[in-house]
Amino acid sequence: MKIAVLPGDGIGTEIVAEAVKVLNVLDLSFEMETAPVGGAAYEAAGHPLPEATLKLAKDADAILFGAVGDWKYDKLERALRPEQAILGLRKHLGLFANFRPAICYEQLTHASSLKPELVAGLDILIIRELTGDIYFGQPRGRRTAPDGHFPGAEEAFDTMRYSRPEIERIARVAFEAARKRNKHVTSVDKANVLETFQLWKDVVTEVGKDYPDVTLDHMYVDNAAMQLVKKPKFFDVVVTGNMFGDILSDEAAMLTGSIGMLPSASLNAGNQGLYEPSHGSAPDIAGQGVANPLATILSAAMMLRYSLNQPEAAARIESAVQAVLAQGLRTADIWSEGTTKVGTRAMGDAVVAAITKTTITKS
């Protein structure tokens, strides 16, 4: 099992180190190789996604990714900014399906901004199409407006577009995932305004006929944003496009108390995946040892389950995280009165300790 380890920038190096530490105590054999990505790669090689890093990622069974970005790179031309690394990996590896679970652990219901009764037992899976939509659509650019409300003025434009095959494959991913959960898919669109999402709605409806055991409903994105706050436990699997998924998954993350708790997986057709925490590089707290590593550790668990076919090992990690929370250990983002505040390394050490109590070494 070959894992490409790409820590990235900011707190990325700190949180990935804890996930690697957790992986190393499992009774499994990994080949792990580390490479720079994002701003760190720009500093080392003049590009956020150097050829050597891309080759390592392509050759690996899975990629464990930290986070990229730092304010000091904001003045670089767009093609050289750290964030282009993650976009490039998605494109080159065909990572079209993004899984972002939003789970509210029993011990953290108080950390949510919503009432405990609204989030207790919350378990949503947001499946976001990752390689199409307005983020990748062409044409795009800046020009002098030839017409419109202000002809002759400078304008910028991006193109939202989806093809039938793109929609079909992400819809099937969602329906298959729902079959393993509560058999309910909510497709989020803006079909009342956008032609792109009228096609989306039509295709998802057609695909849904192949899954008569799964309930399908459709919801406009503005209503979905409202319902996530009003009655979040209505949702089981949410499937949507790239831009809407980007926004809704962050909203859902905060229902759980902290985005620092949420892992994610981005998969291609061959189940090769990139696994990363849902949060960013947080350069303002980098190097302070206070970042929450649990989202990255749980991302490693998703990696074991989806790309490396090691569901038992994944469950060990997930159980260990719950055990640590039950012990009352908290990083600053999820701390409250009556619990014990710990740093990044201490939280990783606690997860390791919880795993080693239950891990049985294979003979």
C-alpha positions in Angstrom: 0.0 0.0 0.0 1.7 3.1 -1.3 0.7 6.4 0.3 1.9 9.8 -1.0 2.2 12.2 2.0 1.7 15.8 1.0 1.7 18.0 4.1 1.5 21.4 2.4 1.5 24.7 4.2 0.5 26.3 7.5 -0.8 23.7 10.0 -0.6 21.0 7.3 2.8 19.7 8.4 1.6 19.5 12.1 -1.7 17.7 11.5 -0.3 15.3 8.9 2.5 14.3 11.2 -0.2 13.1 13.7 -2.1 11.2 11.1 1.1 9.4 10.0 1.9 8.6 13.6 -1.5 7.0 13.9 -1.1 5.0 10.7 2.3 3.7 11.9 0.9 2.0 15.0 -1.6 -0.1 13.0 -0.6 -3.7 12.2 -0.3 -2.9 8.5 2.5 -2.4 6.1 2.7 1.0 4.3 5.1 2.5 1.9 4.9 6.3 2.7 6.8 8.9 0.7 6.6 12.7 1.4 6.8 15.5 -1.1 6.2 19.3 -1.0 3.0 20.8 -2.3 1.4 24.3 -2.4 3.5 27.2 -1.1 6.1 24.8 0.2 6.6 23.4 -3.3 6.6 26.9 -4.8 9.5 27.8 -2.4 11.3 24.6 -3.2 10.7 24.2 -7.0 9.0 27.3 -8.2 5.6 25.7 -8.7 2.8 24.6 -6.3 2.5 21.2 -8.0 6.0 20.1 -9.3 6.2 17.3 -11.7 7.9 15.0 -9.1 5.1 15.6 -6.6 2.5 14.9 -9.3 4.2 11.7 -10.4 4.4 10.5 -6.8 0.6 11.2 -6.4 -0.2 9.3 -9.7 1.9 6.3 -8.7 0.4 6.0 -5.2 -2.7 4.1 -4.1 -3.8 7.1 -2.0 -2.7 10.6 -1.1 -2.7 11.9 2.4 -3.0 15.7 2.1 -2.6 18.4 4.6 -3.6 21.9 3.5 -2.2 24.6 1.2 -2.2 28.4 1.2 -0.7 31.4 3.0 -1.5 35.1 2.7 2.1 35.8 1.6 1.4 34.1 -1.7 -1.7 36.1 -2.5 0.1 38.4 -4.9 1.5 35.7 -7.1 -0.1 35.1 -10.5 -3.0 32.8 -10.1 -1.3 29.8 -11.8 1.5 29.9 -9.1 -0.7 30.2 -6.0 -0.7 27.3 -3.6 -4.4 26.5 -4.1 -3.6 25.6 -7.7 -2.0 22.4 -6.4 -5.2 20.9 -5.1 -7.0 21.9 -8.3 -4.3 20.3 -10.4 -4.4 17.1 -8.4 -8.1 16.8 -8.9 -7.7 17.4 -12.6 -4.7 15.1 -13.3 -6.0 12.2 -11.1 -9.7 12.5 -12.2 -10.9 13.0 -8.6 -14.5 13.7 -9.4 -16.3 12.6 -6.3 -15.8 14.4 -3.0 -17.1 12.8 0.2 -17.6 15.1 3.1 -19.3 13.5 6.2 -20.8 15.8 8.7 -21.1 13.9 12.0 -21.9 15.4 15.3 -20.3 13.2 18.0 -22.3 12.8 21.1 -19.6 14.4 23.2 -19.6 17.6 21.0 -23.3 18.4 20.7 -22.6 21.4 23.0 -20.0 22.8 20.6 -22.5 23.3 17.8 -24.0 26.7 17.3 -27.4 25.0 17.0 -29.5 23.6 19.9 -28.3 20.1 21.0 -31.6 18.5 20.0 -31.2 19.6 16.4 -27.7 18.1 16.0 -27.6 15.1 18.4 -27.1 12.1 16.2 -26.4 14.1 13.1 -24.8 12.1 10.3 -24.9 13.7 6.8 -22.8 12.7 3.8 -22.3 15.5 1.3 -21.2 14.2 -2.1 -19.8 17.0 -4.2 -18.9 16.8 -7.9 -15.4 18.0 -8.1 -14.0 18.4 -11.6 -16.7 20.3 -13.4 -19.0 23.3 -12.9 -17.9 26.9 -12.8 -14.5 26.2 -11.3 -13.3 24.4 -14.4 -15.7 25.6 -17.1 -14.3 27.4 -20.2 -14.3 30.1 -21.5 -13.2 32.3 -18.5 -11.2 35.4 -18.2 -11.3 39.2 -18.2 -12.1 41.6 -21.0 -13.8 44.8 -22.1 -17.5 44.2 -22.1 -18.9 44.1 -25.6 -22.5 44.5 -24.4 -24.6 44.2 -21.3 -25.4 46.8 -18.7 -22.1 48.6 -19.0 -20.6 48.0 -22.5 -17.0 49.1 -22.7 -16.3 48.5 -19.0 -13.9 45.9 -17.6 -15.6 42.6 -16.8 -14.7 39.1 -15.7 -16.6 35.9 -16.6 -16.6 32.2 -15.7 -18.6 29.5 -17.4 -20.8 27.0 -15.5 -21.2 23.8 -17.4 -21.9 20.1 -16.9 -22.3 17.2 -19.3 -24.7 14.3 -19.0 -21.9 11.8 -18.2 -20.4 14.0 -15.5 -23.8 14.2 -13.8 -24.6 10.5 -14.3 -21.4 9.3 -12.6 -21.7 11.5 -9.5 -25.4 10.6 -9.2 -24.6 6.9 -9.2 -21.9 7.5 -6.5 -24.6 9.2 -4.4 -27.2 6.5 -4.8 -24.7 3.7 -4.1 -23.6 5.5 -1.0 -27.2 6.0 0.1 -27.9 2.2 -0.2 -25.3 1.7 2.5 -26.9 4.3 4.8 -30.5 5.4 5.2 -31.5 5.2 1.5 -32.3 8.9 1.0 -30.7 11.2 -1.6 -31.3 14.9 -1.7 -30.1 16.5 -5.0 -29.4 20.2 -4.6 -29.6 22.4 -7.7 -30.8 25.8 -9.0 -32.9 24.4 -11.8 -35.4 27.3 -11.6 -32.8 29.8 -12.9 -29.9 27.9 -14.4 -30.0 25.7 -17.6 -27.0 23.8 -16.2 -28.9 22.7 -13.2 -32.1 21.9 -15.1 -30.0 19.3 -17.0 -28.6 18.2 -13.6 -32.1 17.7 -12.2 -33.3 15.8 -15.2 -30.3 13.4 -15.3 -30.3 12.8 -11.5 -34.1 11.9 -11.8 -33.3 9.5 -14.6 -30.5 7.8 -12.7 -32.7 7.6 -9.7 -35.1 5.2 -11.5 -32.3 2.6 -11.4 -32.5 2.8 -7.6 -36.1 2.2 -6.6 -35.1 1.4 -3.1 -33.6 4.9 -2.6 -35.9 7.9 -1.9 -34.9 10.9 -4.1 -35.9 14.5 -3.5 -34.7 17.7 -5.1 -34.0 21.0 -3.3 -33.0 24.4 -4.5 -29.6 25.4 -3.1 -30.9 28.5 -1.2 -33.6 26.3 0.5 -31.0 23.6 1.2 -28.8 26.2 3.0 -31.8 27.1 5.1 -32.9 23.6 5.9 -29.4 22.6 7.0 -29.8 25.0 9.8 -33.5 24.5 10.4 -33.7 20.7 10.4 -30.4 19.2 9.5 -31.3 15.6 10.4 -33.7 15.6 7.4 -30.7 14.9 5.2 -28.9 11.6 4.7 -26.9 11.9 1.4 -26.7 15.2 -0.4 -25.4 15.3 -3.9 -24.7 18.6 -5.7 -22.3 20.4 -8.0 -18.9 21.8 -7.4 -19.7 25.3 -6.3 -22.8 24.6 -4.3 -21.1 21.6 -2.6 -18.1 23.8 -1.7 -20.4 26.1 0.2 -22.9 23.7 1.7 -20.3 21.3 3.0 -18.6 24.1 5.0 -22.0 25.1 6.4 -22.7 21.5 7.4 -19.3 21.3 9.0 -20.1 24.0 11.5 -23.2 22.1 12.6 -20.9 19.6 14.1 -19.2 22.1 16.3 -15.9 22.6 14.5 -14.6 22.2 10.9 -11.5 20.8 12.7 -13.4 17.5 13.2 -14.4 16.9 9.6 -12.5 14.6 7.2 -12.9 14.4 3.4 -12.2 12.0 0.5 -11.9 12.8 -3.2 -12.1 9.7 -5.4 -11.6 8.8 -9.0 -13.2 5.9 -10.9 -10.6 3.5 -9.7 -11.0 4.4 -6.0 -7.6 6.1 -5.9 -8.2 8.9 -3.5 -6.9 12.1 -2.0 -7.7 12.4 1.7 -7.6 15.7 3.5 -9.2 17.6 6.4 -12.1 19.9 5.4 -10.4 23.0 6.9 -7.6 25.1 5.5 -4.0 25.8 6.3 -4.7 28.3 9.1 -1.4 30.2 8.8 -2.3 32.4 11.8 -1.9 29.4 14.2 0.8 27.5 12.3 3.7 26.4 14.5 1.8 26.9 17.7 0.9 23.3 18.3 -2.8 24.1 18.9 -4.4 22.8 15.7 -6.9 20.0 15.8 -5.5 16.9 14.1 -8.6 14.8 14.4 -10.0 15.7 10.9 -6.8 14.6 9.3 -6.7 11.4 11.4 -10.2 10.7 10.4 -9.3 11.4 6.8 -6.6 8.7 7.2 -9.4 6.4 8.4 -11.4 7.2 5.2 -8.3 6.4 3.2 -8.1 3.0 4.7 -11.8 2.3 4.1 -12.2 3.6 0.5 -8.8 3.3 -1.2 -6.8 0.7 0.7 -9.6 -1.8 1.5 -8.8 -1.9 5.2 -12.2 -1.3 6.9 -11.3 -2.9 10.2 -8.3 -0.6 10.6 -10.5 2.4 9.7 -12.9 1.4 12.4 -10.1 1.2 14.9 -9.1 4.7 14.2 -12.7 6.0 14.4 -13.3 4.2 17.6 -10.1 5.6 19.1 -11.2 9.1 18.2 -14.5 8.6 20.0 -12.7 7.1 23.0 -10.4 10.2 23.2 -13.4 12.5 23.1 -15.1 10.4 25.8 -12.0 11.0 27.9 -12.7 14.7 27.8 -9.7 15.7 25.7 -10.2 18.7 23.5 -8.1 21.0 21.3 -8.9 24.7 21.5 -11.5 24.7 18.8 -13.7 22.2 20.6 -12.8 23.0 24.2 -15.4 23.9 26.8 -15.6 24.1 30.6 -15.2 20.8 32.2 -13.0 19.3 29.5 -9.2 19.1 29.2 -7.5 21.3 26.7 -4.6 19.6 24.8 -2.4 20.5 21.9 -1.9 18.9 18.5 0.7 16.4 19.5 -1.0 15.4 22.7 -4.2 14.7 20.8 -2.4 12.6 18.3 -0.7 10.7 21.2 -4.0 10.1 22.8 -5.4 8.5 19.7 -2.3 6.3 19.3 -2.8 5.2 22.9 -6.4 4.4 22.4 -5.6 2.3 19.3 -2.7 0.4 20.8 -5.0 -0.8 23.7 -7.2 -2.6 21.2 -4.9 -3.4 18.3 -4.0 -7.1 18.0 -0.8 -7.6 16.1 -1.1 -10.2 13.3 1.3 -13.1 13.6 
